[in-house]
Amino acid sequence: MKLLLLSSVEMKVSMLRSPSGVLTPASPVPMDVWNTSANRRNIRGWYLDLMSPNTRGSNFSWLDPSRLYCNSEALSDCIEDLCEPFLSDDIDLVVGIEAMGFILGAAAAAYFRKGFLAVRKSGHLCVNTNSEPYTDYTGKQKTMEVRTDVVEKGTRLLIVDQWIETGGTMQAAIRLMEKLGGIVIGVAAICIEETEGGKTIMQEYKTSSCVPKSLQPKFNEHCLASLHNTLDNASPMKANV
């Protein structure tokens, strides 16, 4: 059984922000994808140590979580942690947001043995769609769309994305599903940052994320000066209801 308390852990990633705004490893690189410690794997959230910092500048996201998907146990544990708060919920369909939400969303759908619905960027679907404008985490105006022949009034939905930063993308997906008559029973992402949009989502919907409470402030700041923290006092991960 995985421990719910993060105890006596030092994350191996240390990152500093360079003058160019690039996050670069200051000492050890993230955990080796092919050589993860068995002891570490007993600790909830251990796979976060596999994520990579931005080394390419401000035009890119500040952190790349997708490296953890390359380790089968990391991906499995991540999905289990995201899905656990919803085990007692009645879910009809899992929804994933393009693009990275497709990975976690499809995996969550398989975990629950439910279907998967893709929310696409505008212009990619060759069927009738409903669309919703939104502003993404970079401040760009975009439009998402979804097919109209799946979600019906009362369809119970779990919406999954890789990361929630400003909350604009997830809020648009929620509006899109609710316009079709769907009921959003939950929202899941590796991290839900405590921005205005992120807080709104957490207040209005049941949510699940993988970031321990003790590390949440560092993720909110986008400046992980150090993840060499002892997490003896970390509280158990729970869903927000």
C-alpha positions, 0 to 999 in steps of 0.5 A: 500500500502506498503511504499517504504521508510524504515522510523524510523525502528530499526531492532531487531536483534543484532549479534556479531561474537564470537571467534569461528566465530559463529554469535550469538544473542547479545540481542533480538532474531529475530522477533517472527515468530508468532507475527509480528507487523502490523506497521512493515508489512507496511515497505518494507523489514520488513521480513528481521528481521525474518532471523536467524544468524549462531549459528553452526560455520564456516562450515555453511552459515553465515545467515539463511534466510529461517526462514522468509518463516515460516510466510505467510505474510513475504513470500508473501511480500518477493515474491512480492518485488522480482517480482515487478521489473519484472512486465512489463517484458515478462517472459516465465519461472522461473528458480530456483537453487537447493536447496533453490532457489526452494522455492522462484523460485516456489513461483515467478512462481506461482506469475507470473502464469508461469512454473517453471524449476529446476536447479539440482545438478549433478546426480539427473535427469534421463533424458538427461541434459546439465551440467555446473561446478562452484565453490560455496560460500564455494569454493567447485567445483561442477556441476549443470545440467538441462533437455534439453527438455524445454528451447529453443532458445529465451525462456525468463527466470527469474532466482531465488536463495535465496542468491548470495554471490560470484556469482559463482552459479548464473553465472553458472546457467546463462551460462547453460541457455544461452547455451540452447538458453535462454534469461535471462531477470532477476536475483532475490535473497533476497540478492546480495552481492557486491562481484566481482561476485555479481557486475558482475551480477548486471552490466550485468543483471536486478536484484532484491533483498530485502536488503535496500541500507542502510543495504547492506554494513553490509550484504557484510561484513558478520558481522552484528555488529548491525542492530539497525539502524534508516533507515530514509534516506534509498532510495526506492528499485529499480531494477538494469537495 
